């Protein structure tokens, strides 16, 4: 159940999230917005620090009494560019992987794809989000977020996990969704407001790219191409199919408990598990 007064909302501070929160002002009368890394947002939602958070999708399936807000996601239909495994050796030869501790969905996706596509069960070692793959003591390092866009790709074998998932399944991959605690009965206005924020953000991609380029030490062209061509913000039938397939693989590898339905807040209906 969403709390009375301003709703405590947690979101990621990455470039790909900015179109979803562009229209939310600091003095918004409904939304009290806080920015953090994905793993901290998931924990904050779990313990009640947030009423709603943009959490890694694997955390929806690991949580309880959660519902997904409809029509909004951070997804990709192929290469995502900001979720990559940087390897010093051919992927088929990887023996150990450093996993960015700020990510949970991408860590699970790495395990699934390495197992399914390469029949690998490498050693997984937590690593700081700021780790330099060139200096890491692992064959490969998973990094997510804006830092990946800044990495020199010619120094590694770079495995884009969005591309790898699409090639493997033919489906989009959903990295994160807005998720609400409780039954969501009080969240109709919040859903409407977040949809408006998304629409405003999608109309402002050029402005977002312009402001973000200098901050991230990237070209404006790089930022706008990333936002327009690599990140998708809808949560339609194809995205839901990709989400549910990811969940089935997650349960196969004991990365999420079985029996978790996909519940949406607005329409109060259950999407049957396949």
Beta strands, then each sheet from edge to edge (+ up, - down):
strand 1: 7-12
strand 2: 31-36
strand 3: 52-56
strand 4: 66-76
strand 5: 83-87
strand 6: 96-100
strand 7: 123-127
strand 8: 140-144
strand 9: 157-160
strand 10: 173-181
strand 11: 262-264
strand 12: 269-271
sheet 1: 2+ 1+ 3+ 10- 4+
sheet 2: 7+ 6+ 8+ 5- 9+
sheet 3: 11+ 12-
end
